[in-house]
């Protein structure tokens, strides 16, 4: 029986060291989480159940997220009043309504509040921070 001779390739060892050190500086991967509970927020990933204290969340997804919008609109409003009648029974007091017609111009700023953004079962794109102790909720995602 012949003896096995092991030859250590110094280049393989050097490449292994470089790969291990390089892993430390790789950007964490985005993962998918599913909302288990909205209040307080709990998100389940494949590996973890994340609690509200473990999360930073995009302001777009909060229940108090508000944006200002400049609204410009104009047009013609046409309608009529509800049918009413007088109390004397005379023909001139019969049931009737009045037509309404008016032009309008809207030009102003209004705040829009998006209050129902997160629901149980929603899928979210999550990115762990460098130490993988905290996750950033980037956005809601859907599967087509």
matplotlib code that plots the C-alpha trace (Angstrom):
import matplotlib.pyplot as plt

x = [0.0, 1.3, 1.4, -0.7, 1.3, -0.5, 0.8, -0.5, -1.0, -0.2, -2.3, -5.5, -4.9, -4.4, -7.6, -9.5, -8.3, -9.2, -12.8, -13.3, -12.1, -14.2, -17.4, -17.1, -17.5, -20.2, -23.5, -26.2, -28.8, -32.4, -34.8, -38.6, -40.7, -44.4, -46.4, -47.6, -49.0, -49.5, -49.8, -47.1, -45.4, -44.1, -42.5, -41.6, -38.6, -37.5, -35.1, -36.4, -39.5, -38.6, -40.2, -40.9, -37.7, -35.7, -37.0, -36.5, -39.4, -39.8, -41.9, -44.1, -45.4, -46.4, -50.0, -49.1, -47.4, -48.6, -47.8, -48.8, -50.4, -51.0, -54.5, -55.5, -59.0, -61.8, -65.2, -68.9, -71.0, -74.6, -77.0, -80.4, -82.0, -84.0, -87.7, -89.8, -93.4, -95.3, -97.9, -101.1, -101.9, -102.1, -100.6, -98.0, -96.7, -96.5, -93.4, -90.5, -86.8, -84.3, -81.5, -78.0, -75.3, -72.0, -68.5, -65.6, -61.9, -59.7, -56.2, -54.6, -52.6, -54.1, -52.5, -53.1, -52.7, -52.1, -53.4, -53.9, -50.6, -49.7, -51.9, -51.4, -50.1, -48.4, -44.9, -42.1, -38.6, -36.2, -32.5, -30.4, -28.0, -24.3, -24.5, -27.7, -29.3, -31.7, -33.6, -34.8, -38.3, -37.8, -41.2, -44.2, -43.8, -46.2, -45.8, -47.2]
y = [0.0, 3.3, 6.2, 9.3, 12.4, 15.7, 18.8, 22.0, 24.5, 27.9, 29.7, 27.8, 28.7, 32.4, 32.4, 30.8, 33.5, 36.2, 34.8, 34.6, 38.2, 39.4, 38.0, 40.4, 43.4, 42.1, 44.1, 42.1, 40.6, 41.8, 39.2, 38.9, 39.0, 38.5, 40.6, 38.4, 41.2, 44.9, 46.3, 45.9, 45.1, 41.6, 40.3, 36.7, 35.9, 32.4, 32.4, 35.0, 36.5, 40.3, 42.4, 46.2, 47.0, 45.1, 47.3, 50.6, 51.2, 53.5, 56.5, 55.7, 52.6, 54.3, 55.0, 58.7, 59.2, 62.5, 64.2, 67.7, 67.8, 70.9, 70.4, 72.3, 71.6, 73.4, 72.6, 72.9, 71.5, 70.6, 69.1, 69.7, 70.0, 67.2, 67.2, 69.2, 70.4, 73.2, 72.6, 74.3, 71.7, 74.4, 73.6, 76.3, 74.4, 70.9, 68.8, 70.3, 70.7, 73.4, 73.0, 74.0, 75.0, 76.6, 76.8, 76.0, 76.5, 74.7, 75.8, 75.0, 72.6, 69.7, 67.1, 63.5, 60.9, 57.3, 55.4, 51.8, 50.9, 47.6, 44.6, 41.1, 38.9, 41.7, 40.8, 43.2, 43.7, 43.8, 44.6, 43.7, 46.2, 45.4, 43.7, 41.8, 42.8, 45.4, 45.2, 48.1, 47.6, 49.0, 48.6, 46.3, 43.8, 41.6, 38.4, 38.5]
z = [0.0, -0.9, 1.5, 0.7, 0.3, 1.0, -0.6, 0.8, -2.0, -0.5, -3.0, -2.0, 1.7, 0.7, -1.4, 1.5, 3.9, 1.4, 1.0, 4.7, 5.2, 2.3, 3.7, 6.6, 4.3, 2.0, 2.0, 3.8, 1.5, 1.2, 2.5, 2.6, 5.7, 6.4, 8.9, 11.7, 13.8, 13.1, 16.6, 18.0, 14.7, 14.3, 11.1, 10.4, 8.1, 7.3, 10.3, 12.8, 14.4, 14.4, 17.1, 16.8, 18.7, 16.0, 13.2, 11.4, 9.1, 6.0, 7.0, 3.9, 5.7, 9.0, 9.9, 10.4, 7.1, 5.6, 2.4, 1.2, -2.2, -4.4, -5.9, -9.0, -10.4, -12.0, -13.5, -13.3, -10.5, -11.3, -8.9, -7.4, -3.9, -2.4, -3.2, -0.7, -0.5, 1.2, 3.9, 2.5, -0.3, -3.0, -6.4, -5.9, -2.9, -4.6, -4.2, -6.1, -6.1, -7.2, -9.7, -8.6, -11.1, -10.2, -11.5, -9.2, -9.1, -6.6, -6.2, -2.9, -0.7, 1.2, 3.5, 2.6, 5.4, 4.4, 7.5, 6.4, 4.9, 6.8, 7.2, 8.6, 5.9, 3.9, 2.4, 3.1, 1.7, 4.7, 4.8, 7.9, 9.2, 9.3, 12.7, 11.7, 15.0, 13.4, 10.1, 7.9, 6.4, 2.9, 1.3, 0.8, -2.0, -3.9, -5.9, -9.4]

ax = plt.figure().add_subplot(projection="3d")
ax.plot(x, y, z, "-o")
ax.set_aspect("equal")
plt.show()
